[in-house]
Amino acid sequence: MKSERIVLVGAGNLATSLAPALKNIGVPPVAVWSRTLKSASSLAENIGCEYSCDINSMPEADIVIISVVDSALSDVARKIALRYPHALVLHTAGSVSIDVLKEAGCKKYGIFYPMQTFSKARPVDFSTLGIFVEGCDNETEQAILCLARSLSEKVYVATSEQRRMLHLAAVFACNFSNAMYSVSEQLLRRSGLPFEVMLPLIDETAAKVHALSPRMAQTGPAARGDEKIMKAQREQLDDEIGRMYEVISEYIINNAKHLNT
């Protein structure tokens, strides 16, 4: 893609991975904005660009990528629309409609949604992940596709409604799975065992669904309908975790029944 002046608005988990990815393809951000100078400077210094916590003092830009918490998106987008009336404005939220940018007064706008779990302490290789885009019109969408394809080969056009469902599915596949890892860690700690003993199992479970559907890959006492084991395991758990065990086990049992019919 041609050299574009890109400004990142937000310096959180996603931006921390996106900034070096953009630098690697030859379009490093010219500036980073954040609510706090500490966050803005920390990211900007890593890539060698300007930073500020005042949107009005930011340099000129062709593309502005907003990566802030969903609750702040509308307010930040209004400020961006005033500061950058001619720029292409993108937001990266999974469950927020493209319309939030139109309502904020942006003239050229769209979605740039990399579907991945991001943490500041763990860099993400953008070339391996899916990026979902949407534009306010065909010309704008093509420009967003160009940016996305310079980072990854796995680029998809998705409507806001599709993206909302995508994000919901990701909550189950990622966030809820990670919560279960946390439960596992708690149970192991009670017995003086390290969580690392689970890692080969977690890795194999994830690897299996590359070759099998999740329903076909399901194993365990609920999938077998082993009521004796399930009752014994339920008795080992306190009320909160026990209720989760019951609800999830019931879902697995019902899913197994549907698979066999």
PESULQUI-V265437 format. One record per pair of residues at least 12 apart in sequence whose C-alpha atoms are under 6 Angstrom apart, sorted by the first residue. I is the first residue (numbers start at 0). J is the second residue. D is the distance in Angstrom with one decimal. If there is no record, write none. Layout:
I&J&D, I&J&D
This chain:
3&61&6.0, 4&60&4.8, 4&61&5.1, 5&28&4.7, 5&29&5.8, 5&60&5.6, 5&62&4.8, 5&63&5.8, 6&28&5.4, 6&29&5.8, 6&30&5.1, 6&31&6.0, 6&63&4.9, 7&31&4.8, 7&64&5.1, 8&31&5.9, 8&32&4.8, 8&64&6.0, 8&65&4.7, 8&66&5.9, 9&32&5.7, 9&33&4.9, 9&66&5.0, 9&67&5.3, 10&33&5.7, 10&38&6.0, 10&39&5.8, 12&117&5.2, 12&118&4.8, 12&119&4.9, 13&117&5.5, 15&119&5.9, 16&122&5.5, 16&123&5.8, 29&48&5.3, 30&48&5.3, 30&49&4.4, 30&50&5.2, 31&43&6.0, 31&50&4.7, 32&50&5.7, 32&51&5.1, 32&52&5.4, 33&52&5.1, 34&52&5.2, 35&52&5.8, 36&52&5.7, 61&86&4.8, 62&86&5.4, 62&87&4.7, 62&88&5.9, 63&88&4.8, 64&89&4.8, 64&90&5.8, 65&89&6.0, 65&90&4.7, 66&91&5.6, 76&103&5.7, 77&103&4.5, 80&104&5.6, 80&105&4.8, 87&107&5.0, 87&108&5.3, 88&108&4.6, 89&108&5.6, 89&109&4.9, 89&110&5.1, 90&110&5.2, 91&111&5.1, 91&112&4.6, 93&166&5.3, 94&163&4.5, 96&159&5.2, 108&135&5.8, 109&133&5.4, 109&134&4.2, 109&135&5.7, 110&132&5.0, 110&133&4.9, 111&132&4.9, 112&130&5.5, 112&131&5.0, 113&130&4.3, 114&129&5.9, 126&150&5.6, 126&151&4.2, 129&153&4.8, 129&154&5.7, 130&154&4.8, 131&154&5.9, 131&155&4.8, 131&156&5.6, 131&157&5.9, 132&156&4.9, 132&157&5.9, 133&156&5.8, 133&157&6.0, 221&248&5.4, 221&251&6.0, 221&252&5.5, 222&251&5.9, 222&252&5.6, 222&255&6.0
